[in-house]
Amino acid sequence: MALTKSYRDTIKARVERDPEFRAALFEEAMSAFLNGETGVGKALLKDLVHSTIGFEGLARELNKSSKSLHRMLAPSGNPTIGNFFQMIGAIKRTGNLELTLKSCPHKQDMVH
């Protein structure tokens, strides 16, 4: 029988060895949030936390319990905006990540 790695271990190994993948995962998480796909965004952030700082490290960084942080990123979690941005800041710092937002000019109405 072949041995398989868990999804979490596979993501963690890739994040650790591939800075471009780590940045893409962060970008996808942020994009999901900005597009109203909060469940996807929280799942991707959870993967990123597991693969970088870890929930215990994030808890120390934010002076919060790791259990509370797990709940915030759970499917039914609903972090306050302050907690959310504190998490994003800590993930950015520890993962050596940057986030740049660009605005796109609005397309002209296509209705004639």
N, C-alpha and C positions, 0 to 999 in steps of 0.2 A: 504494500500500500504506500502510495506517495505521500510525503509530508507536505503540508501547505502552510503558508504563513497567514496570519490573520490580516484582515483588511487594515486595521490600525497599525500593525507592525510594518506592512508594506508602505503605507503612506508615510509613516515616521522615517523609515529608512530613506525614502526618496526626498523628503523635505530636508533631512540632514545632509544629504550629499549633493543636492541640486538646488542652488539658490534661485534659479529661474523658475523652477517648479514651485518653490515656497512662495515666491512673489506672485505667481499666477494663481495659486490657491487663495492667497489673500485678496487679490484683485477680484476673483470670482465671488468670494464671500461678500465683499463690499458691493459689487455689482448686483448681486442677488438682493441685498437689503435695499439698495436704491431703486430696484425694480419691483419692490413690494413682495418679493419671495423670501419672507423672513425665515420660514422653516429651512429652506436651502441654505440661507446665509448662516443661521445658527449651527447647522450641521457642519458646514465647512469651517466655521470658526472653532468649533469643538475639535475637529481634526487637527487644525493648526495649533491649538493650545496643547493637545496631547503630544504633538510632534515637536514642539519648541520648548516653551517655558514649563509646561505641565500645570495641572490645576493647583498643586501645592505651591509651586513657585508663583503662580499668578495670585493665589490667595495671600502670600506674604507681600508681594508687590503692592497689592491693593488694600491690604489690611482688612480682608474679608475672609469668611470661611470658604474652604474649597467646596463644601456641600452647597452653599449658597450660589457659588459661581456655576456649579453643575446644573442647578435648577434654572438659573438664568438662561442657559444655552440648551435646555431641554426643549422638546417640541412644544410643550405648553408654557414654557418660560416666558416671562415678560419683564426684562430688566428695565430699570428707569433709564432715561437718556444719559444721566450722569454716570451710572454704572457701565452702561454700554460703551461710552466714549473712554472711560478709564480703562476698560478691557482692551479696546482698540489701541490706545496709546501704549499699553504695556506689551501687547503682541507686536506692535511695530518696533518698539525699542529692542526687545529681546530677540526678535527674528530678523533684525536689521532690514526692516521693510520700509518702503516709502509708498505714499498714496498721493496721486495727483489727480484732481478732478478737472475736467475740461468741459466747458459748456459748448453746446452745438447750436449754431444759429437755427432759429425756428424755420421750418419749411413753410413756404407760402401756402395758404389755403389752396387746395386743389378744386374747391367748389367754384364753379363759374357762375 
